[in-house]
């Protein structure tokens, strides 16, 4: 039954995604007239796609606190690609993503059409380029979300935020918003550490298929009450880390529900691949 559920959901998700991609391609030429207008249309489409995707996938989203309005700069902890779905659904934001995603077949092209920013995390010199693009994104009216842990984590804690990408809001003298995301699976089902978080070294499609096999999950996004300002990015990163940790609910770990062959010997609950 679970495999039938996953197959039906995958079919529906492909249909929904192709529908919104088609609309995106139709309105994309507006960028030649006004990039700001095109970004506004993109935000609306992304939020609509997020609502449809979450509904089909069985992901119920709970929201605590008021989401910021574009343009904004926001940081958030990172547990899974589902984080981007939840955030896009609520805000229509743009993300800073790891550089290899740009080369993914099909998804890379779609991401570029949505103005997603890509960073090479192995090259520190790339930070200056991305910070310039972040400032441009904000100037053109969009909200942007950065995952300053710089990788997907297994959900036991919030790792200390890295500070280099916090320079744009300091230079622009703008507040930094923050949000905390966590997930819960229904009682009697495998833990959210096994189903929702994506910290293990496995393909995206394998993880998504496993998630879609189950009846659903609840994703909670807790927007911070007051944004923060600062002039020292390292000090600001520490305050933001503490604020996000305050609202975090750890995920129940995955180890006990995984088949032994699914976990390489060299991995444990503290190991996470780069994001």
QUIPE-V531742 format. One record per helix or strand of 2 or more residues. SS is the DSSP state (h for helix, s for strand). FROM is the first residue (numbers start at 0). LEN is the number of residues. If there is no record, write none. Layout:
BEGIN
{{SS	FROM	LEN} {SS	FROM	LEN}}
END
This chain:
BEGIN
{{h	1	31} {h	34	23} {s	58	6} {s	71	5} {h	81	10} {s	93	5} {h	98	5} {h	106	7} {s	116	3} {h	125	14} {s	142	4} {h	163	8} {s	175	10} {h	191	4} {h	203	10} {s	216	7} {h	232	14} {h	254	3} {h	259	3}}
END
